[in-house]
Every structure is written in structure tokens, then in C-alpha cells.
Amino acid sequence: MSSSSAISRINTLNKHLTTSHFKNQGGETIKISPEVSEALSNGRAVVALESTIISHGMPYPQNLATAREVEEIIRDNGAVPATIAILDGTPCIGLTSKELKKLAILGTRARKTSRRDIAHLVATKGNGATTVSATMIFASMAGIHIFVTGGVGGVHRHGENTMDVSSDLTELGRTPVTVVSAGVKSILDIPRTLEYLETQGVCVAAYKTNEFPAFFTETSGCQAPCRVDTPEECARLIDANLQLDLKTGILLAVPIPKEHSTSGSLIESAIQRALKEAREKGITGNAETPFLLSRVNELTGGASLTSNIALVKNNARIGAQVAVSLAQLHTLVSKVRSQFDIFLPLNQAKPNQALSH
């Protein structure tokens, strides 16, 4: 690709982002909030947020209060939050206060939306709360590189028999967005999940630890493929992934804060009981995870939900810091490239022109 075509693509994206709506390559309208649009067009840090945690994670009004608190944490750390959902058939990137409340009140009446569900919801003008996979898709369309969630899906226990593998994993293998999570939920098969991510070519990095975290607990017994210790290191990793155009996402696994991990053994015991009940009741597919999380919360007297909220807020803080570092890095690199007239993709650069970050 020539430097002129690269500049053309950037200009086209900027034109889209200076308005509240743009059309993707398929011609469908995507709505971007004015706050997110302005931040993207000015090169500021933006953090995407899923909406399933709002609709299916907890009841109203606790879900609304939590969503607003998470957005505020991102703002307090220098970035702009972009909660993503489909409302009345329109994919929305960045919800207004009114839209956030609408989704919170809809609750489980909003469809839990992964990649497979997007086209149908748009065609039927339905309401959908985006999972990890759907949120990644819309974030990538808008040029948002960082996405914060609680935990990603994975290979379900006994997945070798059921073939129940979350679409989150395949999305990470084909969409260049970094997902900040507390690892993988311990209701899943963590070793097989990591093997599947390796097959998909996904870079998995643990934050300030050598061990992959297990959502409610800091450790899983699995070694993390690589480690990063600061937001700046994370930013350089993300930038390298983007510059090399690897077309894969990154999973940044952040351990739950220590003060909220002490109930891990209690929660693990409840998970085992909930898994047994799910098998006895024949609950499978995308109904299984909501059932398990709800049942575990009941069995632990609310301890698991408290831990869940705490880790999401912690992820939001770290995700925002990483997004700010990435925005600063891109601003610096853009200035250097402009100064030396080397605005070329890394794989098209002439010898000695590729920058080392």
C-alpha cells in the first residue's frame, strides 16, 4: 500500500468520526456518541466497554450504578469510555446517559449479542447487549484499540465432548483489539482455553505476574505466555501488534485485587456445585454461563458479585492507563514520522526507516 493510500484511509476514518454516524464497509449505519467521536478524531485515549454485564450481570438499578461508576473510573484516569450496544437496530459506540439507563432497564430483555447475532438484530431493529466478541467488532470498526471487560469466555469444561467454545476466542484470533480482563472465568477449562488461544495466534500477556489469573482468584496454576509490568510496556506491545498488521487481538490478563481474592476458595466450591446442577438440569450453550454466575452468586451470598464488580473497576483503571499510554505513543510516533516524511506502514518501510519504539 502506498503512503498516499494510507493517508487517504486515515482521512476517510477521520471524516466518519467527526459526525455522530458513519457507514461501515457493508453500508450499515453505526452511531458514535459526540464525546467518543471528538476523542477519536483528536487522537485521545478511548476505552470500549461491553454491555452484557449491564443487561445480564446484575439487576436494575445496581447495573446502571455500576456502569456509570466504571465509566467514571475511565474518565478519572484520562480516557473516554465508549460503552457499546445495539439499540433499536443501530449499533451504538458510546452510550448517552439516557441510552445507558434504557439498556439497564431492559436488562435480560436485551439480547445477549455475539458476532452471529449482529446482523439479525440490525435487520429486525432489536436491542442487544454486546458480548466480548461483538464489542471487539464495533470497537475495531471505530478504531478503538483497548476494550475493558470482566473476564472473557473460553473452552467450557468437558468442551472436548460438547464442542462448547466461546466465540470470544475466535474473535481474539481475527480482530486487532486488546481485551483487558481478569483472565478467564474459573467456571471454564482454563488450560484448554489457553491452548485454543495459542492455536488462534493470540498474544496472551499477564499484568505484573507470571501466572495467568482465574477471574475470582489471582492464580490458575497456568503459566502466562508473557508478562508486562507497566502501561507503557502494554502500549508498546499493542503498537507492535498494530504496526505489524498481525490482524489478531491481545488478551491482557489482570489479576483481581488481593483484597477481593480471599474468598476465592469459597467461590470455587460454589462453582463446582453450580456446574453439577447445570449438568443435572441439562443447561448448556449460551444459557450456561449466566446460570452458573447467578447460581454461584446465590451460593456465596453475593460474594462473587462483589468480587466481579471490584475486578471490573480495577480492569477499567488499568485499561484507561494503557489507552492513555498508547495515545501518547501514537502522538509521538506521528510527530516523528511527519518530521522525517516516513509515513509508511511498517511492512512497506524502506531499510532503516522502520521506527523502534
Disulfide bonds with the S-S distance in Angstrom:
none
